[in-house]
Amino acid sequence: MRPVGTDWRPLVLRRRASRPQLKRDPLGGRHTGHHHHGMTLLPLNSTERAALERQGWTLVSAEALFAAGNDVFWLPSDWDRQHTDDWADRPVMAKLPFRILSSEEPGREHGEFMWVELFSVEGGRYHGELRNEPHTRGLLHENEHLDFGPEHILDLAEDSGRQASNASNVVRCDQHGRSEPCYVCEHLLTGKGLGFIAGGDPRQRRPDAWCARCDSLVANLPSWDEVPPDQHPRIVLVCGGCYDAIRERNQTLQKGPAA
C-alpha cells in the first residue's frame, strides 16, 4: 500500500533531477531597446478596455497572464513586487505587459513586454518612465510617464545587470522563456499517451509527474528510494510551458504499445 503524504515522491524526484536544454537569462547591461513583443491577448477588464480606448494603450495584469499560463510561467515574489525599494538600493527597472492599438492596422491590438524605470512609490503604487520604444506604431512612445502597481510587474532589474529572473530557482526555456522549475520522468519528455501521474501538494500548479510505467515501479514499495538504481527512471527538469504540453500529450493513457 502506498504511503499517504504530499512530499515523499517529489523530494526524490528533485534529488535526482538533471537539466536538459534549459538555461537562465544571461546578465546584461542597460535594458533600453531590448524587449519582447507578440504576447497572447487575453480579454481586458473594464478599466483596461477604457484606458485602451481613451489613450491608445493600456497596462495589463502580469498576474492574469501568469494564471493563463500562455506566455508567463514565472513572476517575482509578491514581496519583491510590493517592495522594490528593498529589492535594490540603486534605481530599479520593472518589466511590464502593455496592450497597444496599432495606428498602421486600425482596430488591431498588439501586446508587448517593456521596461520602465521606477521613479517613486506612493500608497503602494509606482510611478516611472518607459525605457523602450514599442514595436507597435501607435500613441505609446519611449519616455512616457505612467503609474502602475505590483500586479503589473513581470520582472525586476537594476543597471548592474542583476535581474530577479536570474535567481537560482528560475529556469529559461528557448520556447517558453522564464519559468518555475518543473520535474517529470524521462518517458514523459518525449512520450505520448503514457499516463500522467502527479504527486506532491495538490495545491501546486505543476507538481512533479511521472508516467504509468514509472508508477508501477513504486506501486508496492514504501517510496521511490526503494526502487533499484538500475530501474529508477531519469528525472528531467522542464519549464512550465513544456510541462503543460507534456501533460496534455500524456494524460489520456493509450492502450497497446507505448509511444
Long-range contacts (C-beta under 8 A, 24 or more apart in sequence): 2-218, 2-219, 3-222, 3-223, 6-199, 6-200, 6-201, 6-202, 7-200, 7-201, 8-199, 8-223, 8-224, 9-199, 9-200, 9-208, 9-210, 9-218, 9-223, 9-224, 10-183, 10-199, 10-200, 10-207, 10-208, 12-223, 12-224, 12-225, 13-183, 13-199, 13-208, 13-210, 13-224, 13-235, 14-183, 14-208, 14-235, 16-232, 16-234, 16-235, 17-183, 17-235, 17-236, 17-237, 18-234, 18-235, 18-236, 18-237, 19-171, 19-236, 19-237, 20-189, 20-236, 20-237, 20-238, 21-173, 21-174, 22-171, 22-172, 22-173, 22-237, 22-238, 22-239, 23-171, 23-172, 24-165, 24-166, 24-170, 24-171, 24-172, 25-163, 25-165, 25-166, 25-172, 25-178, 27-161, 27-162, 27-163, 27-166, 28-161, 29-159, 29-161, 30-159, 31-93, 31-95, 31-115, 31-131, 31-132, 31-157, 32-115, 32-131, 32-132, 32-142, 33-132, 33-133, 34-115, 34-132, 35-95, 35-112, 35-113, 35-114, 35-115, 35-132, 36-112, 36-113, 36-177, 37-110, 37-111, 37-112, 37-113, 37-134, 37-135, 37-136, 38-110, 38-111, 38-112, 39-65, 39-70, 39-71, 39-97, 39-111, 39-112, 39-113, 40-65, 40-68, 40-70, 40-71, 40-111, 41-99, 41-109, 41-110, 41-111, 42-68, 42-70, 44-99, 48-99, 52-99, 52-101, 52-109, 55-139, 56-100, 56-101, 56-103, 56-138, 56-139, 56-140, 57-98, 57-99, 57-100, 57-101, 57-138, 57-139, 57-140, 58-98, 58-99, 59-96, 59-97, 59-98, 59-99, 59-146, 59-148, 59-152, 60-97, 60-98, 60-99, 60-111, 60-152, 61-97, 61-151, 61-152, 62-96, 62-97, 62-151, 62-152, 62-153, 62-154, 63-151, 65-97, 65-154, 69-205, 69-240, 69-241, 69-244, 71-177, 72-97, 72-154, 72-177, 73-176, 73-177, 73-178, 73-179, 73-180, 73-239, 73-240, 73-241, 74-165, 74-170, 74-178, 74-179, 74-180, 74-240, 75-153, 75-154, 76-153, 76-155, 76-156, 76-164, 76-165, 78-150, 80-156, 80-164, 81-150, 81-151, 81-153, 81-156, 82-124, 82-150, 84-118, 84-121, 84-126, 84-153, 84-156, 85-121, 87-156, 87-164, 88-156, 88-158, 88-162, 90-158, 90-159, 90-160, 91-117, 91-118, 91-158, 91-159, 92-117, 92-118, 92-156, 92-157, 92-158, 93-117, 93-118, 93-131, 93-156, 93-157, 93-158, 93-159, 94-118, 94-126, 94-128, 94-148, 94-152, 94-153, 94-154, 94-155, 94-156, 94-157, 95-153, 95-154, 95-155, 95-156, 95-157, 96-148, 96-152, 96-153, 96-154, 97-152, 97-154, 98-134, 98-140, 100-134, 100-136, 100-138, 100-139, 100-140, 101-138, 101-139, 102-136, 102-137, 102-138, 103-137, 103-138, 103-139, 104-137, 110-135, 110-136, 112-136, 113-154, 115-157, 116-146, 116-148, 124-149, 124-150, 125-149, 126-150, 171-237, 171-239, 172-239, 173-238, 173-239, 173-241, 173-242, 175-239, 175-241, 175-242, 176-239, 176-240, 176-241, 176-242, 177-239, 177-241, 178-239, 179-239, 179-240, 179-241, 180-206, 180-240, 181-237, 181-239, 182-206, 182-208, 182-237, 182-238, 182-239, 182-240, 182-242, 182-243, 183-208, 183-209, 183-235, 183-236, 183-237, 183-238, 184-208, 184-209, 184-210, 184-235, 184-236, 184-238, 184-243, 184-246, 185-209, 185-210, 185-211, 185-214, 185-233, 185-234, 185-235, 185-236, 186-233, 186-234, 186-235, 186-236, 187-211, 187-213, 187-214, 187-233, 187-258, 188-246, 188-250, 189-236, 189-238, 189-246, 191-249, 191-250, 191-258, 191-259, 192-249, 192-250, 192-254, 192-259, 193-249, 193-250, 193-252, 193-253, 193-254, 193-258, 193-259, 194-250, 194-253, 194-254, 194-258, 194-259, 195-250, 195-251, 195-253, 196-246, 196-247, 196-250, 196-251, 205-240, 206-240, 206-243, 206-244, 208-235, 209-243, 209-246, 209-247, 211-250, 212-253, 213-258
